[in-house]
């Protein structure tokens, strides 16, 4: 096997967080020797490339949490990056809607949380004015969030990849990490094609971040549980039913936002997702199955506790997965005019949801450190929006080490 010379930093994973980390490291020190290792033939092949393309405002996240801090900082950094590099986006705004009186309490709490997170331009929309924003929407009260936008994150990743390559970093595609040996002061990373030596490595492997961590650590208290989010697109002649973005009031006990409508930067309108357990970490279709990965998920005690706690919710999600009529009914709660024939199956995504040993579905970002490594073990939505801020945070942590 070919052996590479030493790097200051190797980043494992060519999604948006890994690329943003490399970019921020180079901004801070252009003389660093950096490599990005990606197992696929292109960057942004998985979570980033299957992203629905929403620029999140920071509305939902607990004030002071890593999610809140990085989303709000990352939002501004992302907008500036796009302006500087001519990447199209649209700050079109969204409505978060209470469909009945029972949801108003949670909606009002969400509005107050937005204020705590600095979103002072959000406004409460009473029932009589909702149709001014979305003529086909049904609800009793809503929050208008003008900060929310839409974008193509794959374009952001391609620009990041171009910039870090121009500034001297190397991107190695088709390199699957197979082994990591930690030594005093450096690490050896063996891939399917090559050996690399590095002072430090940064694990941004997303759906496989726990697997990468376990290559160098005997134990970690977290496992990645894959959840597939399935979508439909509205037929082109029905896109006029949705003006921008429409979200329900989320379940505060479940780390997913519920089925919603998203106008996309290319003009399409996406409806979904549900959230079903995936029997393969990169299982984008219902029939995808990997025995080992499924067994590992089911064997994790935390996931078994999640399954017991949320079994009713899980059954409902699977029912919508196999019943287009049920999926349509969930969408009709927001927009009654939607009909089953208006929906065309669309590409699914898989979310890397971290789960602890005790059955907690981690809501915040999680970063753990080793002498030679930094592992990003949980970076779910809004990681794409937050990526440049997360990358800066990781870059600062990494640079302190050398």
FITORLO-395950 format. One record per residue: residue in three letters; x, y, z of N, C-alpha, C in turn. Coordinates in steps of 0.001 Angstrom, whole numbers, padded with zeros to 6 digits, always signed. Each point is the difference from the previous one (the first is absolute). Layout:
N
ALAXYZXYZXYZ/...
This chain:
402
UNK+000842-001205+000000-000842+001205+000000+000876+001254+000000/UNK-000378+000940-000828+000749+001258-000064-000120+000748+001318/UNK+001097+000566+000436+000002+000755+001247+000160+001480-000286/UNK-000838+000801+000643+000031+001437-000218+000890+000660+001043/UNK+000520+001185-000316+000763+000729+001009-000957+000674+000979/UNK+000560+000609+001013-000820+000473+001118-000799+001253-000350/UNK-001162+000079+000632-000867+001176-000082-000151+000599+001396/UNK-000293+001282+000023-000354+000618+001284-001362-000499+000456/UNK-000963-000026-000943-001351-000446+000312-000546-000848-001142/UNK-000665-001061+000359-000797-000763-000958-001444+000051+000464/UNK-000875+000322-000924-001425+000054+000287-000658-001180-000685/UNK-000695-000812+000768-000686-001180-000530-001454+000383-000262/UNK-000376+000029-001267-001375+000333-000374-000062+001252-000848/UNK-000519-000148-001217-000094+001116-000928-001396+000578-000127/UNK-000738-000013+001109-001267+000721+000045+000229+001455+000354/UNK-001078+000733+000239+000140+001440+000173+000755+000367+001278/UNK-000126-000794+001067+000717+000314+001243+001496-000257-000171/UNK+000361-001103-000634+001416-000279-000235+000655+001032-000897/UNK-000675+000366-001078+000555+000993-000924+000092+001376+000663/UNK-001014+000367+000773+000023+001294+000686+001122+000051+001031/UNK+000278-001120+000637+001101-000050+000973+001340+000212-000691/UNK+000206-000678-001133+001240+000202-000758+000132+001449-000451/UNK-001092+000563-000463-000009+001400-000466+000377+000953+001133/UNK-000587-000207+001179+000281+000898+001131+001428-000170+000504/UNK+000513-001206-000021+001404-000201+000383+000933+000778-000918/UNK-000277-000043-001297+000852+000707-000960-000136+001511+000106/UNK-001192+000474+000357-000159+001445+000222+000868+000469+001161/UNK+000155-000862+000998+000763+000375+001179+001513-000180-000203/UNK+000359-000964-000867+001426-000224-000272+000124-000651-001371/UNK+000340+000780-000993+000041-000500-001377+001171-000948-000254/UNK+000920-000089+000953+001159-000872-000182-000211-001412+000537/UNK-001165-000259+000588-000273-001340+000522-000065-001023-001128/UNK+000501-001184+000294-000100-001115-000940-001236-000816+000399/UNK-001023+000026-000869-001298-000585+000345-000440-000954-001103/UNK-000596-001116+000402-000632-000914-000947-001419-000290+000466/UNK-000909-000095-000964-001361-000449+000256-000150-001370-000651/UNK-000449-000978+000783-000175-001362-000498-001495-000297-000093/UNK-000442-000409-001175-001418-000287-000244-000125-001361-000684/UNK-000891-000841+000506-000118-001354-000545-000739-000053-001327/UNK-000787+001025-000316-000762-000001-001248+000795+000660-001133/UNK-000562-000037-001190+000674+000561-001175-000252+001493-000167/UNK-000769+000588+000918-000274+001429-000023-000245+000491+001418/UNK+000141+001285+000213-000317+000565+001319-001517+000125+000130/UNK-000450+000164+001237-001428+000243+000295-000906-001108-000528/UNK+000453-001245+000093-000741-001102-000612-001146-000519+000850/UNK+000014+000300+001292-001012-000617+000858-000882+001055+000687/UNK+000176+000244+001299-000952+000890+000672-000072+001378-000666/UNK+001152+000560-000338-000004+001340-000607-000678-000008-001356/UNK+000313-001005-000821-000558-000060-001337-001460-000364-000047/UNK-000524-000560+001102-001425-000342+000070-000765+000997+000864/UNK+000628+001101+000304-000609+001041+000822-001120+000702-000758/UNK-001042+000421+000722-001126+000678-000667+000304+001457-000336/UNK+001152+000510+000447+000428+001316-000458-000576+001179+000749/UNK-000285-000177+001289-000553+001095+000804+001128+000717+000746/UNK-000019+001311-000051+000867+000824+000857-000792+000265+001270/UNK+000410-000636+001091-000765+000086+001251+000351+001262+000776/UNK-000988+000494+000723+000150+001275+000701+000571-000148+001406/UNK-000165-001161+000633+000353-000170+001412-001199+000066+000912/UNK-001192-000114-000555-001242+000140+000769-000167-001081+001057/UNK+000314-001241-000332-000427-001131+000826+000924-000321+001161/UNK+001196+000525+000027+001045-000589+000818+000123+000677+001359/UNK+000316-000811+000998+000094+000485+001379+001026+001129+000088/UNK-000391+001157+000533+000945+001117+000097+001274-000408+000746/UNK+001134+000363-000572+001283-000340+000596+000560-001336-000429/UNK-000815-000836-000650+000491-001303-000460+000950+000188-001170/UNK+000793-001047-000282+000898+000066-001151-000785+000184-001294/UNK-001174-000639-000081-000841+000173-001186-000385+001460-000188/UNK-000494+000621+001070-000445+001392-000098+001172+000918-000344/UNK+001103-000136+000710+001144+000879-000220+000541-000131-001417/UNK+000169-001231-000452+000602-000218-001309-000961+000287-001137/UNK-001285-000235+000209-000961+000292-001066-000087+001502-000237/UNK-000081+000759+001068-000161+001448-000156+001275+000626-000573/UNK+001154-000431+000505+001263+000511-000562+000206-000522-001417/UNK-000285-001291-000203+000213-000611-001302-000912+000551-001077/UNK-001190+000402+000391-000957+000599-000942+000616+001216-000686/UNK+000543+000893+000793+000598+001218-000555+001244-000329-000832/UNK+000800-000940+000481+001206-000396-000720-000346-000635-001341/UNK-001059-000807-000011-000430-000643-001244-000470+001033-001015/UNK-000809+000958+000455-000496+001051-000906+001170+000790-000575/UNK+000947+000358+000851+001167+000754-000475+000812-000829-001005/UNK+000176-001287+000296+000752-000881-000895-000681-000085-001370/UNK-001310-000127+000008-000740-000089-001261+000075+001311-000783/UNK-000080+001118+000708+000111+001299-000675+001377+000159-000638/UNK+001023-000419+000718+001367+000144-000508+000281-000908-001191/UNK-000707-001119-000072+000313-001008-001007-001132-000215-001009/UNK-000948+000929-000014-001085-000022-000995-000788-001308+000003/UNK-000299-000502+001189-000831-001198+000141-001436+000455+000251/UNK-000953-000417-000814-001373+000498+000153-000686-000537+001259/UNK-000783+000863+000627-000844-000378+001141-001172+000968+000032/UNK-000990-000324+000801-001192+000851+000086-000499-000022+001432/UNK+000054+001142+000681-000541+000113+001360-001496+000274-000105/UNK-000737-001066-000284-001418+000129-000332-000915-000024+001217/UNK+000508-000459+001139-000818-000060+001207-000850-001256+000069/UNK-000495-000279+001201-000881-001153+000189-001046+000313+001059/UNK-001038-000836+000017-001010+000028+001051+000079-001295+000801/UNK-000012+000112+001323-000190-001140+000893-001419+000106+000521/UNK-000810-001037-000212-001453+000117+000134-000563-000912+001081/UNK-000824+000571+000855-000822-000783+000918-001294-000349-000721/UNK-000259-001299-000148-001184-000439-000739-001248-000038+000857/UNK+000167+000012+001323-001148-000020+000906+000364+000728+001291/UNK-000981+000170+000856+000208+000763+001241+001032-000663+000909/UNK+000088-001331-000028+000932-000712+000884+001445+000339-000308/UNK+000296+000376-001235+001378+000264-000401+000440+001437+000256/UNK-000931+000855+000391+000334+001416+000171+001007+000202+001132/UNK-000129-000772+001082+000929+000149+001128+001443-000240-000446/UNK+000229-001095-000746+001345-000302-000470+000466+001031-001026/UNK-000923+000502-000817+000365+001035-000973+000470+001256+000710/UNK-000713+000410+001048+000394+001197+000746+001353-000191+000685/UNK+000239-001192+000524+001315-000292+000599+001100+000101-001048/UNK-000304-000471-001204+000966+000062-001089+000301+001446-000374/UNK-001005+000837-000001+000193+001412-000312+000926+000649+001037/UNK-000221-000303+001277+000837+000555+001062+001440-000506-000115/UNK+000152-001268-000374+001342-000545-000187+000721+000731-001133/UNK-000736+000311-001064+000601+000750-001104+000519+001352+000461/UNK-000766+000688+000827+000444+001294+000530+001269-000178+000829/UNK+000031-001059+000848+001190-000267+000812+001223-000244-000878/UNK-000234-000548-001190+001102-000270-000920+000295+001172-000930/UNK-000642+001140+000264+000312+001208-000754-000815+000216-001255/UNK-001051-000796-000216-000809+000126-001212-001132+000993+000245/UNK+000373+001259+000095-000948+001030+000425-000960+000416-001108/UNK+000264-000417-001239-000896+000366-001098-001072-001044-000285/UNK-000013-001082+000779-001113-000936-000120-001293+000680+000435/UNK-001103-000383-000579-001286+000586+000377-001055-001086+000175/UNK-000927+000257+000910-001161-000873+000181-001060+000375-001032/UNK-000519-001007-000689-001041+000207-001000-001287-000654+000507/UNK-000990+000795+000265-001280-000539+000460-000739-000651-001169/UNK-001008-000792+000342-000687-000819-000992-000513+000809-001195/UNK-000502+001188+000265-000588+000801-001069+000995+000478-001045/UNK+001302-000012+000330+001017+000499-000927+000845-001101-000641/UNK-000219-001225+000403+000846-001086-000511-000051-000084-001520/UNK-001173+000177-000563-000143-000147-001448+000656+001140-000779/UNK+000366+001081+000674+000788+001032-000669+001389-000535-000371/UNK+000480-000948+000798+001323-000573-000228-000084-001284-000834/UNK-000946-000850+000337-000181-001273-000700-001495-000209-000227/UNK-000492+000343-001180-001449-000033-000254-000648-001363+000194/UNK+000756-001082-000117-000588-001335+000086+000247-000690+001336/UNK+000578+000735+000931+000355-000566+001297-001167+000106+000978/UNK-000172-001069+000795-000998+000016+001073+000718-000016+001347/UNK-000370+000898+000882+000596+000046+001325-000709+001022+000860/UNK+000254-000061+001296-000651+000926+000926+000952+001095+000482/UNK+001306-000200-000206+000988+000991+000397+001335-000425-000595/UNK+000875+000962-000264+001272-000348-000631+001090+000973+000428/UNK+001237-000433-000190+001156+000889+000128+000563+000198-001398/UNK+000188+001248-000387+000700+000287-001251+001470+000213+000329/UNK+000859-000790-000664+001448+000037+000236+000665+000517-001276/UNK+000284+001305-000087+000534+000553-001246+001439-000393-000282/UNK+000713-000523+000999+001416-000343-000155+000205-001256-000853/UNK-000963-000905+000010+000165-001304-000643+000174+000150-001510/UNK+000878-000822-000559+000245+000074-001434+000166-001363-000627/UNK+000312+000001-001295+000212-001227-000752+001279+000133-000826/UNK+000648-001166-000233+001309+000001-000640+000280-001415-000509/UNK+001011-000156-000822+000493-001323-000395+001334-000220+000709/UNK+000008-000847+001030+001222-000188+000782+001080-000750-000765/UNK-000377-000765-001011+001018-000662-000817+000871+001032-000721/UNK-000608+001119-000418+000779+001071-000632+000950+000650+001004/UNK-000476+000151+001234+000868+000550+001048+001211-000916+000199/UNK-000251-001302+000039+001096-000955+000196+000986+000028-001158/UNK-000509+000103-001214+000900+000029-001139+000901+001229+000039/UNK-000577+001132+000390+000812+001215+000120+001020-000147+001125/UNK-000402-000557+001142+000951-000231+001089+001140-000903-000464/UNK-000352-001066-000724+001026-000923-000495+000960+000709-000950/UNK-000541+000829-000875+000849+000748-000930+000953+000925+000749/UNK-000526+000691+001004+000810+000982+000732+001090-000671+000828/UNK-000334-001090+000661+001036-000624+000826+001059-000649-000893/UNK-000390-000495-001174+000999-000543-000932+000904+001106-000529/UNK-000590+001156-000330+000790+001133-000483+000986+000499+001048/UNK-000343-000231+001272+000852+000475+001084+000917-001083+000553/UNK+000165-001070-000772+001046-000953+000329-000425-001277+000685/UNK-001261-000110+000401-000450-001257+000606-000237-001041-001083/UNK+000074-001255+000386-000233-001097-000938-001286-000731+000386/UNK-000789-000374-001003-001226-000760+000209+000185-001359-000668/UNK-000087-001044+000799+000172-001363-000502-001369-000680-000043/UNK-000515-000206-001198-001274-000682-000185+000240-001499-000134/UNK-001065-000781+000206+000077-001469-000091+001002-000599+000981/UNK+000133+000628+001139+000892-000482+001056-000845-000355+001232/UNK-000252-001285+000176-000745-000482+001163+000964-000251+001159/UNK-000239+000652+001134+000869-000192+001164-000252-001382+000585/UNK+001088-000776+000148-000107-001371+000482+000654-000210+001362/UNK+000990+000821+000322+000743-000215+001241+000620+001309+000453/UNK+000032+000206+001310+000672+001168+000577+000887-000476+001140/UNK+001272+000357-000066+000945-000308+001068+000473+001315+000606/UNK-000240+000159+001292+000457+001189+000708+001363-000251+000612/UNK+000917+000934-000223+001344-000075+000562+000210+001243+000875/UNK+001141+000098+000604+000324+001175+000789+000299+001168-000945/UNK-000934+000931-000085+000234+001193-000800-000493-000055-001419/UNK-000476-001175-000471-000549-000062-001353-000897-001225-000133/UNK-000679-000115-001114-000866-001146-000278+000246-000473-001428/UNK-000149-001297-000208+000065-000580-001339-001402-000431-000402/UNK-000468+000507-001131-001333-000323-000503+000162-000814-001274/UNK-000524-001215+000017+000079-000880-001158-001348-000009-000706/UNK+000033+000258-001297-001220-000041-000804+000086-001164-000985/UNK-001026-000106-000821-000031-001053-001011+001091+000166-001044/UNK+000649+001170-000059+001007+000248-001023+001357+000439+000522/UNK+000052+000515+001215+001205+000729+000378+000118+000061+001518/UNK+001214+000270+000477+000228+000293+001413+000356+001463+000149/UNK-000557+000625+001042+000263+001407+000279+000532+000119+001425/UNK+000914+000926+000199+000430+000341+001352-000371+001446+000271/UNK-000464+000247+001212-000479+001338+000343+000225+000289+001474/UNK+000200+001264+000285+000097+000410+001401-001343-000148+000708/UNK-001058+000375-000712-001349-000038+000562-000972-000409-001106/UNK-001055-000691+000373-001065-000244-000962-001337+000430+000593/UNK-000896+000378-000895-001310+000517+000398-001055-000860-000681/UNK-000817-000617+000810-000998-000954-000475-001314+000726-000278/UNK-000279+000191-001293-001253+000617-000441-000754-000975-000906/UNK-000055-001267+000431-000476-001065-000870-001506-000200+000030/UNK-000739+000859+000697-001457-000024-000076-000613-001319+000406/UNK-000603-000705-000945-000681-001259+000274+000937-001068+000553/UNK+001299+000156-000228+000975-000965+000501+000947+000611+001026/UNK-000381+001103+000592+000901+000674+000946+000279-000850+001229/UNK-000988-000759+000476+000260-000869+001151+000934-001150-000378/UNK-000144-000513-001223+000880-001083-000460+001449+000484-000082/UNK+000189+001206-000513+001361+000561-000073+000564+000190+001400/UNK-000827+000502+000920+000468+000193+001380+000411-001326+000628/UNK-000742-001064-000293+000299-001298+000593+001254-000645-000581/UNK+000504+000517-001113+001268-000500-000526+001174+000363+000902/UNK-000183+001046+000812+001106+000427+000865-000371+000031+001481/UNK-001284-000171+000303-000447-000019+001395-000672-001340+000275/UNK+000261-000554+001173-000626-001277+000324-001500+000164+000217/UNK-000397+001100+000596-001411+000205+000314-000388+001446-000259/UNK-001218+000188-000463-000631+001317-000003-001424-000192+000496/UNK-000563+001038+000581-001325-000136+000614-001129+000393-000945/UNK+000299+000047-001297-000957+000470-000994+000056-000898-001228/UNK-001155-000237-000600-000051-000694-001281-000839+000810-000977/UNK+000350-000099-001272-000799+000625-001047-001121-000965-000394/UNK-001223+000480+000097-001170-000765-000436-000537+000700-001252/UNK-000073-000691-001125-000448+000662-001230-001526+000079-000092/UNK-000500+001165-000325-001427+000196-000252-000167+000536-001424/UNK-000778-000707-000763-000249+000440-001376-001160+000990-000022/UNK+000209+001092-000709-001057+000976-000226-000465-000090-001439/UNK-001261-000335-000188-000543-000204-001339-000822+001211-000424/UNK+000133+000367-001267-000612+001215-000525-000850-000296-001233/UNK-000925+000917-000242-000674+000104-001286+000260+001403-000549/UNK-000100+000120-001307-000001+001308-000648-001403+000294-000492/UNK-000402+001260+000028-001270+000385-000603+000150+000016-001522/UNK-001021-000462-000687-000012+000122-001453+000178+001459-000392/UNK+000681+000268-001104+000248+001398-000396-001259+000857-000029/UNK-001111-000559-000453-001233+000807-000090-000631+000271+001360/UNK+000529-000639+001070-000540+000217+001347+000942+000808+000896/UNK+001127+000414-000552+000958+000745+000821-000573+001316+000513/UNK-000978+000543-000710-000571+001287+000423-000791-000112+001294/UNK-000221-001214+000498-000691-000160+001285+000869+000470+001167/UNK+001316+000032-000210+000949+000357+001058+000823+001194-000469/UNK+000012+001058+000782+000779+001176-000394+001450-000111+000472/UNK+000205-000435+001252+001368-000083+000517+000196-001264+000829/UNK+000178+000117+001308+000196-001166+000858-001074-000018+001078/UNK-000537-001199+000261-001048-000173+001011+000397-001163+000902/UNK+000068+000259+001302+000361-001021+000979-001094-000135+001049/UNK-000219-001210+000531-000895-000154+001149+000720+000367+001290/UNK-000747+000093+001083+000621+000131+001315+000651-001343+000331/UNK+001289-000037+000279+000665-001295+000232-000346-000596+001352/UNK+000109-001315+000077-000127-000711+001262+001248+000292+000829/UNK-000135+000633+001168+001197+000384+000766+000790-001188+000531/UNK-000593-001198-000012+000677-001179+000529+000659-000850-001077/UNK-000105+000432-001266+000506-000809-001110+000873+000890-000865/UNK+001238-000426-000334+000953+000905-000671-000204+000123-001507/UNK-001243-000017-000441-000317+000184-001413-001105+001038-000099/UNK-000082+000664-001138-000890+001159-000123-001363-000334-000585/UNK-000254-001241-000353-001281-000372-000578-000058+000296-001493/UNK-000997-000577-000686-000115+000230-001443-000332+001463-000266/UNK+000654+000564-001001-000169+001413-000304+000192+000226-001498/UNK-000197+001224-000429+000149+000371-001404+001196+000933-000155/UNK+000843-000296-000982+001190+000808-000236+000085+000389-001470/UNK-000096+001293-000267+000309+000458-001357+001505-000065-000168/UNK+000453-000532-001132+001422-000224-000207+000573+001031-000960/UNK+001312+000119+000031+000662+001058-000759-000155-000206-001509/UNK-000266-001242-000418-000194-000269-001432-001450+000170-000442/UNK-000875+000416+000934-001391+000249-000342-000957-001100+000396/UNK+000515-001177+000349-000862-001088+000430-000530+000226+001405/UNK-000976-000821+000385-000537+000037+001360+000045-001412+000567/UNK+000687-000145+001109+000193-001288+000651-000972-000140+001154/UNK-000541-001199+000196-000915-000274+001107+000541-001181+000796/UNK+000138+000198+001302+000544-001049+000866+000985+000642+000980/UNK+000821-000780+000682+000074-001448-000073-000729-000659+001162/UNK-000189-001309-000114-000276-000787+001186+001350-000339+000631/UNK+000012-000875+000980+001273-000385+000631-000108-001457+000407/UNK+000539-000896-000819-000094-001431+000279+001391-000578+000223/UNK+000065-000969+000888+001265-000706+000233+000474-000618-001307/UNK+001270+000243-000341+000566-000548-001228+000804-001255+000326/UNK-000189-001057-000776+000660-001275+000226+001392-000047-000645/UNK+000466+001170-000418+001337+000158-000539+000375+001460+000163/UNK+001240+000283+000359+000373+001394+000284-000121+000895-001228/UNK+000222-000561-001149-000183+000769-001227-001160-000600-000793/UNK-001065-000330+000727-001173-000648-000586-001024+001014-000467/UNK+000100+000403-001241-000861+001057-000521-001312-000511-000582/UNK-000120-001308-000170-001270-000559-000465-000468-001049+001003/UNK-001294-000285+000000-000600-000863+001018+000626-001387+000044/UNK+000416-000514-001154+000527-001365-000061+001464-000107+000410/UNK+000676+001123+000239+001410-000058+000405+000130-000656+001367/UNK+000910-000965+000090+000155-000745+001251+001452-000452+000144/UNK+000551+000185+001181+001328-000506+000332-000122-000711+001345/UNK+000225-001308+000005-000219-000787+001206+000854+000509+001161/UNK+001297+000212-000257+000909+000403+001075-000408+001345+000585/UNK-000282+000971-000858-000360+001330+000491-001337-000020+000740/UNK-000962-000784-000499-001281-000122+000685+000186-000641+001369/UNK+000771-001074+000054+000245-000685+001277+000671+000948+000992/UNK+000991+000760-000471+000706+000925+000894-000950+001044+000578/UNK-000910+000508-000824-000964+000980+000507-000935-000635+001030/UNK-000535-001180-000340-000953-000657+000901+000676-000467+001288/UNK+001289-000295-000058+000717-000466+001183+000370+001136+000947/UNK-000020+001231-000489+000376+001139+000849-001102+000224+001035/UNK+000314-000069+001305-001052+000107+001024-000768+001311-000058/UNK+000665+001055-000398-000685+001283-000107-001083-000009-001057/UNK+000276-000644-001142-001011-000041-001052-001204-000833+000432/UNK+000234-001098+000717-001126-000803+000474-000898+000816+000919/UNK+000609+000847+000819-000802+000861+000874-000769+001038-000807/UNK+000617+000535-001066-000691+000934-000882-001196-000677-000653/UNK+000205-001239-000470-001074-000730-000671-001182-000229+000938/UNK+000287-000325+001254-001071-000204+000980-000724+001321+000290/UNK+000768+001064+000137-000582+001299+000353-000850+000574-001124/UNK+000455-000163-001253-000656+000666-001132-000683-000984-000952/UNK-000403-001172+000490-000515-001015-000907-001238+000472-000755/UNK-000865+000753+000672-001205+000489-000690+000382+000975-001118/UNK+000908+000918+000309+000458+000947-001018+000673-000748-001148/UNK+000831-000996+000342+000693-000771-001024-000939-000744-000921/UNK-001049-000585+000562-000983-000702-000834-000676+000974-000951/UNK-000329+001189+000507-000624+001011-000860+000903+000428-001142/UNK+001312+000122+000291+000945+000385-001045+000118-001097-001062/UNK+000074-001254+000439+000079-001099-000963-001294-000126-000810/UNK-001130+000243+000642-001279-000055-000724-000018+001036-001122/UNK+000457+001207+000296+000068+001026-001049+001014-000369-001076/UNK+001038-000759+000397+000999-000413-000974-000601-000902-001082/UNK-000927-000862+000416-000567-000969-000940-001394+000397-000499/UNK-000555+001072+000535-001323+000444-000426+000072+001448-000484/UNK-000088+000167-001302-000005+001344-000567-001222+000775+000477/UNK-001110-000706+000204-001220+000654+000486+000217+000579+001396/UNK+000704-000761+000860+000275+000495+001352+000963+001179-000038/UNK+000994-000062-000869+000935+001114-000159-000760+001245-000463/UNK-000885-000196-000960-000800+001123-000512-000858+000598+001106/UNK-000586-000848+000824-000849+000480+001095+000786+000886+000961/UNK+001255-000388+000279+000839+000816+000883+000261+001368-000617/UNK+000196+000042-001327+000218+001275-000683-001278+000836-000049/UNK-001139-000675-000104-001284+000712-000065-000341+000702+001306/UNK+000642-000421+001080-000180+000714+001269+000431+001451-000156/UNK+001001+000232-000851+000491+001346-000259-000672+000619-001222/UNK-000065-000757-001083-000547+000521-001262-001063-000977-000492/UNK-001261+000236+000331-001066-000946-000336-000153-000258-001495/UNK+000425+000926-000842-000184-000156-001449+000914-001050-000610/UNK+001037-000430+000735+000912-001015-000529-000747-001325-000175/UNK+000173-000608-001165-000593-001303-000286+001106-001022-000256/UNK-000332-001261+000179+000980-001063-000157+000648+000031-001385/UNK-000786+000302-001023+000521+000023-001364+000934+001180-000261/UNK+000051+000951+000943+000880+001161-000173+001453-000320+000361/UNK+000241-001176+000586+001301-000325+000575+000762-000992-000872/UNK+001267+000329-000263+000891-000850-000772+001131-000456+000927/UNK+000309-001298+000064+001100-000459+000881+001302+000732-000318/UNK+000717+000360+001057+001254+000740-000149+001112-000739+000733/UNK+001217+000495-000168+001166-000615+000628-000064+000135+001516/UNK+000344-001074+000695+000013+000014+001462+001372+000414+000517/UNK+000056+000302+001283+001262+000260+000680+000081-000862+001245/UNK+001195-000149+000548+000176-000729+001251+000698+000905+000999/UNK-000607+000116+001166+000549+000847+001061+000814-000854+000973/UNK+001192+000457+000315+000846-000662+000991-000405+000506+001380/UNK-000891-000735+000664-000495+000416+001309+000783-000698+001102/UNK+000712+000766+000782+000767-000577+001106-000937-000381+001140/UNK+000275-001162+000586-000812-000524+001100+000940-000451+001112/UNK-000246+000446+001225+000879-000423+001087-000455-001349+000560/UNK+000759-000517+000913-000256-001337+000548-001311-000068+000781/UNK-000481+001137+000463-001171+000022+000863-001290+000355-000735/UNK+000061+000037-001311-001210+000244-000775-000240+001454-000336/UNK+000996+000825+000157-000151+001403-000366+000350+000215-001463/UNK-000913+000625-000744+000314+000421-001363+000636+001372+000101/UNK+001298+000076-000244+000738+001240+000244-000526+001111-000898/UNK-000353+001102+000622-000542+001131-000749+001088+001000-000357/UNK+001043+000075+000821+001045+000987-000237+001181-000650-000716/UNK+000876+000850-000560+001235-000506-000573+000825-000672+001106/UNK+000746-001029-000383+000866-000673+000968+001389-000161-000593/UNK+001004+000483+000729+001393-000069-000426+000800-000634+001129/UNK+000785-001038-000300+000879-000589+001011+001436+000052-000515/UNK+000933+000003+000942+001407+000177-000351+000853-001168+000488/UNK+001015-000303-000780+001083-000898+000370+001309+000770-000155/UNK+001105-000533+000483+001271+000721-000170+000313+000345-001453/UNK-000309-000903-000939+000314+000247-001409-001227+000302-000854/UNK-001182+000129+000627-001210+000040-000822-001109+000845+000619/UNK-000830+000501-000887-001266+000635+000374-001096-000722-000773/UNK-001017-000471+000719-001090-000745-000624-001298+000808+000094/UNK-000599+000285-001132-001307+000655-000024-001023-001118-000106/UNK-000598-000357+001145-000856-001182+000083-001476+000313-000193/UNK-000367+001233+000042-001397+000343-000273-000038+001385-000600/UNK-000350+000065-001267-000132+001288-000687-001209-000059-000931/UNK-001210-000143+000597-001196-000055-000830-000432+001403-000413/UNK-001132+000087-000668-000547+001314-000346-000027+000873+001248/UNK+000498+001224-000073+000319+000814-001175+001502+000028-000334/UNK+000624-001160-000097+001453-000031-000217+000410+000672-001301/UNK-000823-000128-001048+000372+000628-001272+000005+001520+000141/UNK-001066+000544+000590-000043+001445+000253+001157+000425+000878/UNK+000314-000816+000999+000992+000341+001026+001427-000337-000402/UNK+000191-000590-001169+001260-000672-000314+001233+000891+000127/UNK-000076+001231-000478+001180+000869+000071+000326+000385+001438/UNK-001018+000118+000833+000231+000274+001418+000520-001241+000715/UNK-000592-001157-000292+000514-001245+000578+001452-000210-000426/UNK+000259+000240-001289+001360-000146-000506+000978+000912+000713/UNK-000426+001223+000278+000874+000931+000723+000236-000474+001426/UNK-001054-000485+000658+000133-000522+001359+000990-001158+000041/UNK-000148-000933-000939+000896-001158-000051+001420+000433-000345/UNK+000122+000936-000936+001326+000487-000378+000716+000615+001199/UNK-000705+000772+000801+000611+000608+001193+000444-001085+000981/UNK-000858-001008+000194+000365-001100+000889+001244-000719-000508/UNK+000030-000230-001314+001112-000745-000589+001316+000770+000083/UNK-000074+001296-000268+001221+000808-000016+000595+000160+001403/UNK-000838-000039+001004+000516+000068+001373+000907-001191+000317/UNK-000193-001094-000721+000738-001213+000277+001404+000010-000572/UNK+000259+000839-001000+001328-000008-000627+000690+001346+000152/
